[in-house]
Amino acid sequence: MDTVLAPSAPVSHPAPPSPAEIDRRIEQACAQACATIAPAWPLDRAIAVNPHWQRIGQRLRTVAARLAVLGGVAVLPPRERLREAWRSGRITPADLAQALAAIPDAGDAAAAVAALDAPLSLPRLPLLIDVLDDDPQGRRRLSWRQAITHQVSQVCAAYFDTRLADWQPERAGGLYAFWRDTLTHDHGIGALMGLPGIARGLAALPATRLDAERWVLRRLGLPEEAWPAYLEAVLLTVHGWASCCAYRGWQARLEGRDDEHLRELLAVRLAWGALLLECRDDAATRRAFAALQVQWEQAPALLHQAEQALCVDELWQHALEIGYQRELAQRLLGVAPTPRSEPEAQTVFCIDVRSEPLRRALEAASPGVQTFGFAGFFGLPLAYTPLATGARRPHLPGLLAPGVEAVDRIAADAADFGPAGEALQAEARRARQDGFARLAQWDAASRWPGAAFSFVEAAGAAYLGPLTRWLQPGTAARRSADAEGLPARYRPLCRPVLAGLDRDEKVELAARVLRAMGLQRGLAPLVVFVGHGSQSANNAQAAALDCGACCGQSGEVNARVLARLLNEPAVREGLRRHGIDVPAQTVFVAALHNTTTDEVTAFDLDLHGAPVHERWARLQDAFELAADRVRRERAPVLGLDPRAAQARLLEDLRRRANDGAQTRPEWGLAGNAAFVVAPRARSRGAVLDGRVFLHDYDPAADADGRQLEQLMTAPMLVAHWINWQYHASTCEPARLGSGNKLLHNVVGGTLGVFEGNGGDLRIGLSRQSLHDGRRWVHEPLRLTVIVDAPAAAIERVIAQHATVHQLVEHGWLHLWRFAGDAGFERYRGGRWETVAC
């Protein structure tokens, strides 16, 4: 029987995408790559940021593998440091066993210990500029990767500098157009790169940002799924400037607008590939494309290989943390209950880890003082504009946009806050503007080209005083830069106040803040808001030592504004309608904790009568005892004698603060490791070594869980950012830290720093902020968050906020809760487990 075969159906092939569809996919890939870059704030408002913030949607080890393969960036601690911790006993066999139980894929203990002695070797994917370069090791010249990073960095410095340069460039066309024009006039880059004929390729430069993106990705022939990773790797070559551009995009989004600088920077780096292709012959180009395509086709396998290799490193990171967590748990469980009594005074500190030793010492010196921990902007989402200036700056966490305004008011007494003080305001504004004009004339006289000769001859002797202060640092108290140009007679009278709010808005704001602090009832006769600020000289990164919750400013303005607000009779009367009755004898005072010298200074006491002065005098005595105790705790790590007389030790710290050659005025938040969200009774008396952020929270007063939600979506994220900036700067000081402070050169006044005279913009912390010259002072631990709240309330916050869910589930922090008699529970894999202490 014959079989009749039916004709086979024609095989259909999907139609190739249209040019418009390819353009759309390129746009999507570029946007995806740019979305991986975290912002870096400028020097004058520097706050700590997790440089991996935009990647928290992935597991920690996945991110570590990706950054290693794409950019050679380390995320986890180096093995030599972990080996030292193991051999010194800092990590115990019990810690390792517990970590293995949590990460069983890491193998057994013997294999994990053996891995500490094995060098970590991870694959690395190349870029077009790497495969085109015939001397990538830089034996005869700079490698093209180094030269291009240097050239792009210099262009960005010129483009973004609006403060230092007297002759400003034309920026109307944007960053890409500015770079393209600059390159056509740069006659040295060809010699630097060993390409004397580079000028021939300039005509091939794509005309616009879009043209550059589309031309390069079409020409490379990479798998489409590899585009975002390739573009991300390109941005990592100029990661500092990419982070600077990401900050501009972050601020633009807070203000409801767009910013294209990061996309333009990406186009600049891509266009360099187009230029180099024109400088190579066809055979070299074909070989480069072939090598690039072969390696990037293997990208998924290489990323998986790296992730597997890093499993043991994640294990040791966890073991390092378990040792600290065990000690922390034991100290918290050892806290003895304290009898409740009516407080003589209440002090509200920032949650900053440097507040913890002072709070502990103050409570020991004066048991009648009740201390609270609260975010250092004190709940005021304000922007502050100093008197007679346009220098508006935010004083709140970088996650938020300002909602209220604060300005300066010159006031000798209460009447000057009203219409009667307008003449005084006008007089002070004129005086300050005259002061600024004189400063500008002096500055201009020193900047003209001829000043190198005439100015030095005429004014050189005037610098003998500053030179003497450099050689023999004094003991001057901390001065606010906000007083610059203001005559001395007005400085004690210059007070920041809220502007633009009517009475009802002020009352609403005051009620919200008092409830958030837990001060809606039980107020003491004296309530002090203690902001904090640092003191150092000749320190480009000084703002990084100030209050992160105040956007790199001190907490002075926020504390003074809040104290003034709560002392207003009309506001107090309005608070009664909100069920908050402020006793008539209660007075609110603002103060500042100088974290370099541990001195505490009060503000605006001249506006109050003798009873308030008497209360403050008693509290100040307790502060002085507490501060001396803290100075002695800090002295050994600063190289000072903890047995010195009280006055001598304070004098040594003051000289340190005024020493322009001092690279370590204080240790900032080095050592930070945990965040406790609980009533003070949970931690009062525990010696936490200045490593713990402490935020007061009473679950009994938060029936609906709204306050807990606010704490886990704002202060917890700020603490996480701080924790990961220190972690990243320690684990990857070359790429995520700012290097040697002695080599820093400020770029554009406030943009950032170069280490030396070029290279990429440096972000993160300097080596001197983390290392004392012999050992690392900061230990790279992920933040352990311990919350005193019902499990169900915490779980609701995790479920409702993707960011919190990602931080917890992807291993960016540890989440614990107080669990009554059981001690503690940890949240892992969607469930609670009892912690063995």
N, C-alpha and C positions, 0 to 999 in steps of 0.2 A: 504494500500500500504506500503510495507516494504521499509525502508530507508537504503540504503547501505552507511556505513561510510567508507570513505577512510582512510587508515592508516595515522596517524599523522606524520609529518616530524620530524625527530630526532632534539632535541634541541642541538644547538652547543654552546659550551663554549670556550671562547678564551683560547688559549694555554698559560700556565704560561710562564712568561718571562724567557729567558735563563740566566744562571749565568753571561754570558758576558754582557747581556742587563741590569741586575740588577747592575753590576759593573759600567756600563756607567751612570745609573741614580744616583747612589751614588756619582760618580764623579761630575755630574752636580749639585747635591744638595750641596755638599761641596763647589764648586766654587761659587754657588749662595750665600751661607752664608758668605763666605769670602768677597764677593763683597759689603757687607753692612757696612764694617768697614772703617771709614775715617782715613787718616794718621795723625800722630802727630809728628811734627818735633823735633829733639833733642835740648837740652838746648842751645848749642852754635850757633844755627841758628833758634831759635824759632820764628815761625810766627803763627799768629792767624788762626785757622781753624774751620769751622763749623763741629762739631763732627757728625752731621747728613748728611754730604755732600753726602754720597753714597746713601742716601734714598730720595733725593729730587724728584725722579721720582714718589713719592706718595704724596698725600695731607698731609698737616701738621698734621691734626687731626688723620689721619690714622697712621702716624708715631708715634704720641704721644700714641695712643692706643697700638700699637704693642710693643713699648719699655716698656710700663708699664706692659703689660701682660707677656712679655718674660723675662724682666730683672728688673722690679721694678724701672725703670728710668723715672723721670719726665721731660717733654719737655715744658709744659706751666707753667706760674707763679703759685706759691702756692696760695690757696684761701685766706689765712690770709693776704697776701700782697695786693691782690685785694680788700679785704674787707676794709683794711686800706685806700686804694686809694679812694674808694667809700665814706666812712664816712668822710674823710677829705675834700671832694669836688674836689679832683684831677680828678676823673671821675664824670661828671655831668649827670643829667637826660637826657639832650640833647645828650650827647655822647652815653649813653646807648640806647636811642631810635634809633640813627643812626646805631649803631652796630646791633640792632635787625632787622632793615630793610635789612641789608646785610646778616644776618644769621637768617632767620625766623624760622628755625627748633629749635632754642633755647627756644621757647615758648614766654611767655610775661614777662614784666618787673618785676612784682611781684614775679614770680617764679625764675627769675634770681637773684634777690636780696636775696630771701630766701635761694638759693643754696650757697651763700657765707658763711652762718652759718652752713651748713651741711658738715660733713667730707667727703672727696672724698675717696670712697672705690671701688677699681678696682680688678678684678680677677687676679690671678697669676698662671701660669703654672709651674709645678715642673720639675726638671731634675732627672735622674736616681739616682744621688748621694743624692738627697733630700729624695726620697722614700725609699732608702736603710738605711738611717741614723735613728737610734733609739733614738737619742737625738738631733734633729735639732735645738732646741733652745739654745744648748750649756750650759745646766745647770751643767753638770759634767765635761765637756771638751769642746774644740773647736768643733763647728759644722763641719761636713765633708766638707761642702762648703767653710768655712773659712780656714780650714787646707789645703785643696787642693789648694786654691788660693795662700796661703802663700808659699807652697812648690814649686808650678810651678813658682811663681814669683822669689823665690830665685835662682832657676835653671836658669831662663832666665837672671837674673842679672849676674850670673857667666859666662854664655855662651856668652852674648853680650858685656861684659866688655873687651875691648882691650886696655884700657888706664890706669886704676888705679892698677889693680892686677899685681904684679911682676911675679907671677907664673901663667902662662896661661894654660888653659885646652886644651885638644885635641878636635877639632871641626870638624875634617874631615868627620865624618859620618852624620853631620847635627844636628839640635836641638832635633829631636825625639830620635835619638840614644844617644845623650849626656844625655838627661833626663833619658832614660831607664838605662843607666850605672850608673848615679848618684843615682837613687833610690835603686839600688841593694846594694849600700854602705851606705845608709842613715839608721842608726840604731835608730834614734830618732822619725821618723815620725809615727811609730806604736804606741808608747806611747802617742804622741800628739793626735792621733785620737781614742785612746782607742781600738786599734787592735794589741795586742801583737803578734798575729799569722800572721801578714801581710806578713812575709817573705815567707809563703807557697804559696801565690798567685803570687809571682814575676815570677814564671815559666810560668804563664798564660799570661803574657804581650805579646801582638802582637809584632812580630819582626820588622815590618816596619810601616811607616806612612800609606801606603795603606791598610795593614792588619788591623790596628786599626780602620780606617774609615769603612771598609767593615764588620768587625766582629761586631762592636757595632750596626750599623744600621740594619744588618740582625737579630741580636739577640733581639733587642728591640721590634720588631713587631709593630711599629707605622705605621699609614697610610702613604703611600708614599708621599702624598701631604703635610704632616706635617714635612717631613725631613728637608727642608731648615730652617723652623722656629725653629725647635729643635736645629739644629746646630748653628743658630744665637744666641739662648739663651745660649748655651754652651760658645760661644765666649764672650758674655757679662759678664761672670763671671771673665774673665781676660781681660777686655776691654782695660785697659791701655797698657798692653803688646801687645794685638792685634793691637792697633793703632800704636805702635812702629814698629811692623812687617809690617803693611800696608804702613808705610813710606818707608821702604826698598823696598817694591814692587813698590811704586810710582816712586821712583828714578830709579829703574831698568827699568821700562817702558820708562821713559824719555831718558834712555841711550840705548834703544833697546834690553834689555835682560829680562830674567825671574828671579823671586825670589820666593822660596818656603817656606819661614819662617812662613808666616801666616798659610799655610796649615799644617805645622809641629806642630805649636802651637795648632791648632784644634785637631790634632791627639793625642797630649799629653793629652789634657783634656778628650778626648773620652776614651783613654786607661785607665784613672783612674777609669772609670766605670767598665771596664773589671776586673781590679784588685779587686775592692770592691765586685764584684759578687762572686769571689772566697773566700772571707772572710765571707760570709753569708751562712747560711744553705739553703737547697732547699726550705723549706716552706717560709722562709723570701723572697727568690728570687721570688717565684711565686706570693706572695702578692704584692711585689714591681712592678713587671711587670704588674700585673692586674690593680693596681692603676694608674700607668703611662699611660697605654693604654686607660683606661676609660677617663682620663682627657684630653689627647691629641686628642682623637676623638671629643671632644667638642671644640677644638681650634677655628674653624671658628666662632662658636656662641659666645665664650668668647671675641674674638677680636671685633666682632660687638657690643657686649654689652658695652665694654670699650669705643668704639668710640662714641656710643650714649651718654654715661655718660659724656664724655669730651666736648660735644657740648657747654654747658654753660661756660666752662672754656675758650674755643676758643672765645666765645662771649665777655667775660670780657677782654681777651687779646686785642681784636679789639677795645673795648671801651677805654682802656687805651691809645692806639695809636691814636685814633681820637682826644682826648684832646690835645696831643702834636702836631698833624698835624694841628689843627685849629690855634694854636698859631704860628707855623712856617709859615703857609700861610699868616697870618696877617702881620708878620714881613717882609716877602718878598714883599708883595703887598705895604707895606709902604715905600719901597726904593724910594728915590727921584732921578730923573735923574741928572747926573753929566756932566758938559761941558767937551768935549774932548780937550786935549791940548798935545803938544809935551812933552813926559816924560823926566825928568832929569835922571832918572834911572829906570831900570826894574828889578824886583826880582821874581824869579821862586821858589815857595815853593812846598813842598810835599802836597798832598791832605789830609794828616793826620789831624784829628780834632784839634790837638794842634796847628796847623798852623793858624787856623781861627782867634783866638784872636790877634795873633801877626800881621797878615796881616791887620786886621781892625785898630789896634793901629798905625801901621806904616803909613797907608794911612791918618790917622787923624793927625799924627805928621808932615808928609811931603806930602802934596797933589800932589807934582810933581813926586812922586814915583808911578809907575804902578806895581801892583802885579798880579802874575799868579799862578794858582794851577795846578800841574801836578804830575803824579805818581812819587814817590821819588827815583826811580832808573833812572829817567831822560831819559828814552828810551834807555838806554844802557844795552843790555842783556849780562852782562859780568860776568866772574869768575875772582877772584883776588887771586894772589899768592904773599904774602909779600916777601921781599928781603931775599935771602939765606934760604928759607924754602920750604917744599913741601906741605904746608898747603893751598892748593887750595880750595877756598870756593865761592859759588855763591853769587852774589849781584843783584838779580832780584826776581820778584815774584815767589813763589813756584809752580805756574801753568806752568812755562816755564823752558826750558833748556837753559843754557848759550850758546851764539853764538860767543862771542869774549872774548879775554883774556886781563887781565891787570896785569902788574908787576910793581915793584918799580924801580925807576931810581934815583941815587944820582947825583944831578945837582946843582952846585953853580951858573951857568949862562946858557944861551941858548946853548953855545958850548958843554956843558957836555951831552946834549941829543943826540949828534952825536958821531962819532968814537973817537973824542978827549977825551971823558969822560970814555973810557973803563978801563983805569988804575985805575981811581977813583972807578969804580964799583967793580973791583976785590979786591981792598983794603978794601972797606966797607963790602963786603961779608965775607972776612977772619975775619975781626974784629967782625962781628956778630956771626959767627960760633964759634969763641973763647968765646964770651959771653955766647952762649948757652951751650958750654962745661962746663964752670964754674958753671952755674946754675944747670946742670945735676949732677955734682959732689956733690954740696951742697944737692941737693934733694936725691941722692943716700945715702949720709951719714946719712940722717935722717930716712931712710926707713928700714935699716937692723934691725933684732930683737934686737941686742945688743944696738941699738941707744937709746932705752928707758932709758938706764942708762948712757952710756958714752956721748952721744950727748947732753943730757940735762945738764950734768955737765960742758961740754966744751963750749957750745954755748948758754946756757940759758940766760946769760946777754945780748946777742945780741937782744933778743926779748923785751927788755925794751922799745925800741923806738916804735915798732908796738903796744905794750900794751898801751903806753901813748897816741898814736893816737886814740886808741879805747876809752879810757876814756875821752879824750879831742879832739873831731874831729876837723880837721883843715879846711882851706878854699881853699885847692888846686884846681886848675882848672882841667877840664876833661882831662884825658890822654888816648890816644889810646893804646890798648893792642898790636897793630901791631908794636910798638916801643920797645917791650921787647927784651933785649939782644943787642940792637943797641947802640953803644957808643953815648954819648950826642952830640959830635961834628957833627955827621951825621944826627941827627934827623931833624933839620930844612931843610936839603937838600934832604930828602927822599920824592920823589914825585911819585904817581902812574900814569902810562901812558899806552896807548894801545900797544899791542904787536901783531906782526904777520899779520898786515894789510898793504896792499900797499896803494898808494895815492888814487887811484880810489875808493877803498873800504872805506877808511876814508871819502872821499867826499860824497859818497852815504849814509853812516851812518849819517853824519852831516846834510845833507839835509833832511833826513827822520825825524830826531829829531826836527829840527827847524820848519818844517811844522806842525808836530804834536803839538808843543807848540804854534803855531800861531805866531812865531817870524821870518817868512820868509821875513817880511818887517817891516818898522817902528821901527828899532832898536835904542835904546837910546845909549848915549855915554858909559854908564856903565850898564852891564847886569850881575846880580849876581844869581847863582844857589845855593839856600839855602837848603842843606840837613838837616837832623835832627838826633840827637842821645841823649840818656839819660845818666845820671851819677848817680851811686849808688855804695855802698860798701857792700861786703859780701852778694851778692844777686845772688843766683843760677839762678833766672829767669830774669836776667838783659836784656838779648837779647829780651825778650818780650816787653820791653819798647823802643827798638830801632825801626828802620824803617821796617815795614812789607813788603813793596815793595822791600826791599833790602835783603830779606831772614834773617831777624833778625840781620842785621848789621846796622851801622850808614850809612847815606847817603854821608859821606865824600868822599869816594873813587870815587863814581859815579860822584859827583859834580866836583871834581878836574880833573878827566879824561876828562869830557866833556869840561870844561873850557880850558884845555890844547889843546884839539882837535880843538876847534873853534878859538883859537888864532894862530894856525899854518898858516903861510902865504900861503903855498901850498894848504891847504884845502880851505882857503878863495878864492883863485884864482879859484879852481875847482868848488866852489859853484856858481860862475857866470854862468857856463854852465847849471846849474839847475835853472837859473832865480832868484838866491838869491844873492843880492849884499850887502855884509856886509860893512858898512861905515868904512873908514880907522881909524876914531877916536874911533870906538866902541871896547871896551875891555871886555872880559868875565872873571869873577872872581868867585871862589868857596868859599862858607862859610858854617858854621855849626851852627844850632840852637840847643843849649843845652836845652832840654825840661824840665829838672829839675830846672835849674836856670834862664832860658830864656835869657841867654847870646848868642850873635852871634859873631862868630870868623871867620875872613877871612883867606885864605890860599894863599901861593905863591905870595904875594904882592911884595916880594923882586925881582921877575923877571920882574917887571914893573917899569916905570919911574915915575917922580914926578907928572905929570898930573893925573895919575891913583890914586896915593896916596892921592892927593887933593880931587878927586871925592869920594874915599872911606871914607875919613875923614868926609865929609859932610853927607854921607849916614849913617856912624856909629853914628853920633850925633842923627840922627832920630831914628836909631835902639835903642839907649840907652833910649830915651824918651818913645818909644813904649814898650820896655821890662819892664820898670818900671811900666807902666800902667798895663801890663799883670800880673806882679807879684802881684800887689795890688788886681786885680780881683781874683787871685788864693789863696791869703793869707788866707781868712776865712776858706776855706775847708781844708787847711793844718794846721789849728790851729795857724796861725801867725797873727800878728797885721798889718792890711793893712794901718794903719796911721803912721807906723814906718818911720824913715828917709830912703832915698833911699839907702844909703850905708849899713845901718843896716839890712834892709830887704834882700838885696842881700847877705850879710854875713850870715844871718840866713839860707838862701836857700843853700848856699855853704856848710855850716856845716852839713845841713841835707843830702846833697849829699855825704858827706864823712863819715857819721856816720854808722859804721858797725852794729849797733843795731837798725837802722831805718828800720821798715818794710814797710813804705809807703813813699819812697823818692818822689814820685809824683803819680798822679792818672791815668797816662797813657791815655787810650782812654775810660775810664769809662764815661758813659753818651751818647756815640755815638748813633745817632738815624736817621740821614738822609744823603743823598748824592745828591748834586746839581751839575748837568752837564749843564753849561750855561756860557755865558759871565759874567765877573765880575760885569758888570753894573747891573745885575739882583739881586745881593746880597750886593753890596758895601754899607757900612754904617749900614747894618742890624746887630743887636747884636744877634748872634747865639749861644752864651754861650759855645763855644768850643765843640759843639755836632754834627757839620755838616762837612762832607767831601766835599771839594770844588774843582771841576775840571773845568778849563776853556774850553769852547767849543763855536765856532762860527758857527751856522748852515749855515750862508750865504757863508762861505768859504768851505763848504763841500757838494758840489752839488751832488756827487754820493753816499754820505752816508757812505763812507768807514771809515772815522774817527769815526763817531757815532758807527759803528759796532765794532771797536776796543775798544771804551770806554765801551760799554755794555757787552763785552765779556772778558775784562781783569780788568780794575780798578773797575768796578761795582762788579765783583766777589770777588776781594780782599776786598772791603768794606763790602760785604755780609759776608765773612768769619770772619772778625773782629767782626762785629755786632753779629753774632751767637755764637762766642766763649764767648763773654761777656754775652750774653743771657743765654746760656747753663750753664755757670759756676755760674750764679746767681740763676737760677731756679732749678738746680740739683748740688749743691756744693759738695755733698758726692760722686757722681759718675763721674761727668763731670768737676769738679773743683779739684784743687790740695790740698785743705784743709788748715790747719794752717801752715803758713810759719815758725813759730817758731819750728815746729817739723820736718821740711824738712831734709832729708838726701839725698845727691846727689848719684845717681846710675851710676856707670861706667864712671864717669867723665862728660859725656854729655848726657847720655841716657834719664835721667829724674830724678824724685825725688820719694822717699818713704815718706809717712807721718808716722814718727816713724821709726821702724827698719824692716818693712815688709809690708805685704799686697800687693795689686796690685800696679803697677806703676801708679802714679797719673798724670793725664793730665789736661789741662785747667789752669785757673787762681786761685791763692790763695785767701783765704777769705779776706786777708788784701788788695788785689787789688780792692775789690768790696764793702767792708764794713768798716766803720770808727770806729767800736767798739760800736756805738750806733744805727746806721741806715745804710741801704744799700745806697751806693752812686750811683751805677749803676741802671738804670731803664730798665727792660727787654722789649724793644720794637723792633719789626721787622723793618728793614731798610725801610725808605721811600725815594725812588729814584725820583727826579724831574728833568726832561730833557727838555731843550729848543730845540725842534726839531719838524718838521711836523709829524702829526700822522702817515702818510703813511710810513715815513722813520723808525719810531720806530717799526711799525708793521712788516716791512720787516725783521728787525733784530730778532724779536720774532719768525717769521715763519722759518727763516733760521737756527736758533740755538736752538737745543733741550734743552740745559741747561738753556738758558734764558727763553724759553717757560715754562719749569717746575718750575723755581723759581717764575714766575709771576702767572701762572695758578694754582699752587698748594699751594699758600699762604705763600711762604717763604719770600717774600718782597712785598712792595707796589710800584706800578709804576704810577707816575703822569707826566704830561707835562704842561708847560706854555701855556696858550691858549688865549693870547692876552687880549682883554677887558673882556673876560669871566673869567679871573683869572686862574683857573687850571682845568684840567680834569684828572680823574683817569681811568686806564685801568682795567676792571673787566669783566670776562666772555666773552672775545673776543670783547668787545666794549668799547668806551670811554663814561664816564659820567661826567657831570659838578660837580665840588666840591663846596658845599655850605660853604663859608668862613665866 
